[in-house]
Amino acid sequence: MGVKRILAMAVLAAALSGGAMAQETTQPPIDPAAAPVDPATVTTLPDGAAQPVEPATINDPAPAPAAPQWVGPEVKLETSMGDIVIVLDMEGAPKTAKQFLTLVKGKHYNGAAVYRIEPGFVIQFGDLDAKLDYRKPKTGNVPLETENNRHTRGAIALARAEEPGSGQSTVYIDLSENTGLGATPGAPPNTTGYAVFGHVVQGMDIVDAIAAVELAPPGEKHPFPGKLPKVAVVIKKATVVKE
């Protein structure tokens, strides 16, 4: 079936508000394990970032590397289930990592909820709170940076719409090696795939625990039916612990 398409955050915003909220972009946000979704067939998310689509076959989860392949700033996500520490790749995806840092310092992720869970694929969060209300980011789109990254287990990447360079603040963490979310071999640089901008270095057990929670049945306000936690998983606070 190939990689699933991603939902656009802009459409979700309109759906949640019940009104015609203008989309910042027309690209659907991608879910941690899915590829960009066709807006004609799927509800899109308000932030215009595409959601990664899950490949037809998911590789078995492999242990997360003990350390990342790079050294950079570190961000701690204090979730309702425990802490997760991420190191950012300032060399492989400098613009994406810098935008994430800006959003963390601006407290954008404080109060954000995990709203998409696909065991073996990804968990996603960024622009919705526990009530599924849209939280508009104060940043714009980021140019796609996929030339030198890899979607290994524990990688954190930026969701986007179908259009390259449409990602803003919706992110996801890979639960396995999702090769289908990487750049297409032979394609022009930075035109396909999803930008990996960091890696979990502490708390992968927390990520796995989040991925294993009971899911709620499909609801009217949710863009990913059947993938929302029954009990909200919230990022209470996101902070930069190392510059």
C-alpha positions as a printed Julia matrix, in Angstrom:
243×3 Matrix{Float64}:
   0.0    0.0    0.0
   3.03   2.23   0.41
   3.41   5.1    2.78
   0.22   6.71   4.09
  -0.38  10.33   3.48
  -0.41  13.01   6.12
  -3.19  15.16   7.49
  -3.03  18.94   7.33
  -3.21  20.82  10.64
  -4.98  23.73   8.92
  -8.04  21.68   8.07
  -8.22  20.23  11.53
  -8.3   23.7   12.99
 -11.34  24.51  10.92
 -12.98  21.24  11.83
 -12.39  21.75  15.53
 -13.62  25.31  15.56
 -16.63  24.51  13.44
 -15.83  27.5   11.26
 -13.87  28.37   8.18
 -10.44  29.01   9.6
  -7.97  30.11   6.96
  -5.18  27.63   6.38
  -1.65  28.87   6.56
  -0.73  26.19   4.08
  -2.62  23.64   2.1
  -0.36  20.79   3.1
  -1.64  18.18   5.56
   0.44  17.51   8.7
   2.0   14.08   8.72
   1.6   11.54  11.46
   4.74  10.07  12.98
   4.51   6.95  10.94
   2.64   8.21   7.94
   3.33  10.05   4.76
   1.44  13.12   3.51
  -2.3   12.59   3.32
  -4.61  13.59   0.51
  -6.74  16.49   1.84
  -9.6   15.27  -0.32
  -9.86  12.04   1.61
  -8.58  12.88   5.08
  -9.25  15.62   7.6
  -6.25  17.94   7.7
  -4.56  19.49  10.7
  -4.39  23.24  11.38
  -0.66  23.76  11.41
  -0.17  22.91   7.78
   2.46  20.36   8.66
   2.14  17.01   7.01
   1.92  13.79   8.97
   4.26  10.91   8.16
   2.48   7.97   6.61
   3.1    4.43   7.73
   4.68   2.12   5.19
   2.82  -1.05   4.21
   5.32  -3.02   6.26
   6.84  -1.8    9.52
  10.21  -3.11  10.54
  10.47  -4.73  13.94
  11.47  -2.19  16.59
  15.21  -2.11  17.16
  16.86  -0.84  20.34
  17.35   2.92  20.34
  21.03   3.87  19.98
  22.71   4.56  23.32
  23.87   7.89  21.93
  23.05   9.98  18.86
  25.35  10.37  15.88
  25.78  14.05  16.66
  26.29  16.39  19.59
  23.99  19.37  19.99
  21.47  21.18  22.19
  19.27  19.0   24.38
  15.57  19.44  25.12
  13.65  17.75  27.93
   9.97  16.95  27.49
   8.32  16.52  30.88
   5.26  14.43  30.03
   2.47  13.14  32.23
   4.1    9.7   31.92
   7.74  10.63  32.47
  10.62  12.61  30.99
  12.07  12.34  27.49
  15.38  13.96  26.52
  16.15  14.75  22.89
  19.46  15.84  21.36
  19.14  18.08  18.3
  21.02  17.7   15.02
  22.23  21.23  14.28
  24.36  20.03  11.36
  22.07  17.66   9.48
  18.89  19.74   9.87
  19.95  23.16  11.23
  16.86  25.14  10.22
  14.44  22.55  11.54
  16.34  22.1   14.81
  16.54  25.87  15.29
  12.79  26.24  14.76
  12.1   23.51  17.33
  14.37  25.29  19.81
  12.55  28.56  19.18
   9.2   26.9   19.81
  10.46  25.23  22.99
  11.79  28.54  24.33
   8.5   30.19  23.41
   6.65  27.52  25.46
   4.67  26.33  22.45
   4.84  22.69  23.52
   3.84  23.3   27.14
   0.4   21.74  27.44
   0.56  20.0   24.06
  -0.99  16.53  23.96
   0.0   13.37  22.14
  -2.91  12.94  19.74
  -1.68  10.24  17.4
  -0.36   6.87  18.46
   0.44   4.1   16.0
   2.26   1.26  17.8
   5.36   0.21  15.89
   5.25   3.36  13.8
   5.1    6.76  15.54
   3.65   8.97  18.25
   2.79  12.55  17.24
   2.2   15.84  19.03
   2.62  19.58  18.66
  -0.41  21.73  17.92
  -3.31  20.24  19.88
  -3.95  20.31  23.62
  -5.74  17.69  25.73
  -9.11  19.12  24.64
  -8.0   18.85  20.99
  -8.03  22.62  20.68
  -5.6   24.01  18.12
  -2.54  25.88  19.38
  -1.25  28.11  16.61
   2.57  28.26  16.4
   4.27  31.65  16.22
   6.67  30.47  13.54
   6.37  29.94   9.8
   7.18  27.04   7.51
  10.63  25.46   7.47
  12.5   24.45   4.28
  12.64  20.66   4.0
  15.96  19.17   5.19
  16.11  15.46   4.35
  19.36  15.1    2.46
  21.38  13.65   5.35
  18.95  12.08   7.81
  17.59   8.65   8.7
  14.35   7.59  10.38
  15.8    5.24  13.0
  13.94   4.18  16.13
  13.96   7.15  18.51
  14.38   9.78  15.79
  12.24  12.92  16.08
  11.07  14.51  12.84
   8.91  17.36  11.59
   5.51  16.56  10.14
   4.44  18.45   7.07
   1.83  18.65   4.34
   2.31  17.2    0.89
   4.24  20.27  -0.22
   7.97  20.15   0.66
   8.86  22.84   3.15
   5.38  23.04   4.7
   6.31  21.82   8.18
   5.94  24.14  11.16
   5.64  22.66  14.66
   3.93  19.27  14.56
   6.49  16.56  15.32
   6.63  12.81  15.75
   8.96  10.21  17.22
   9.75   7.05  15.25
   8.97   3.83  17.15
  10.92   1.71  14.67
  13.17   2.23  11.67
  10.73   3.81   9.24
  12.72   3.83   6.03
   9.63   4.77   4.06
   9.65   8.22   5.67
  13.11   9.09   4.4
  14.05  10.87   1.19
  13.33   8.94  -2.0
  16.58   7.56  -3.5
  17.52   9.46  -6.63
  15.17  12.37  -5.96
  16.54  15.94  -5.91
  17.88  16.9   -2.45
  15.33  18.1    0.11
  12.26  17.44  -2.02
  10.93  14.21  -0.49
  10.6   12.56   2.92
  10.39  14.09   6.39
  13.1   16.0    8.21
  14.71  14.22  11.16
  16.17  16.91  13.43
  17.09  15.01  16.58
  17.05  11.79  18.53
  15.8   10.52  21.88
  18.79   9.91  24.16
  16.89   9.39  27.43
  13.37   8.18  28.06
  12.79   5.85  25.1
  11.08   3.61  27.64
   8.65   6.48  28.26
   8.06   6.79  24.52
   7.31   3.06  24.35
   4.98   3.32  27.35
   3.07   6.14  25.64
   2.81   4.04  22.48
   1.3    1.21  24.54
  -1.53   3.13  26.26
  -5.17   2.27  25.64
  -6.67   4.18  22.75
 -10.05   5.87  22.67
 -12.69   4.99  20.08
 -12.95   7.35  17.1
 -14.41  10.75  17.94
 -15.93  13.63  16.01
 -13.14  16.11  16.7
 -10.2   13.84  16.02
  -8.2   13.76  12.75
  -6.76  10.31  13.51
  -9.72   8.08  14.43
  -8.85   5.37  16.93
  -5.33   6.71  17.53
  -6.0    9.13  20.4
  -5.05   8.03  23.96
  -8.09   7.21  26.12
  -6.41   9.1   28.97
  -4.66  12.25  27.77
  -0.86  12.14  27.56
   0.33  15.72  27.98
   3.66  17.48  27.68
   3.56  19.46  30.89
   6.73  21.36  30.09
   9.44  21.47  27.41
  12.77  23.06  28.3
  16.24  23.46  26.82
  18.6   21.69  29.23
  21.75  22.11  27.16
  22.55  24.75  24.55
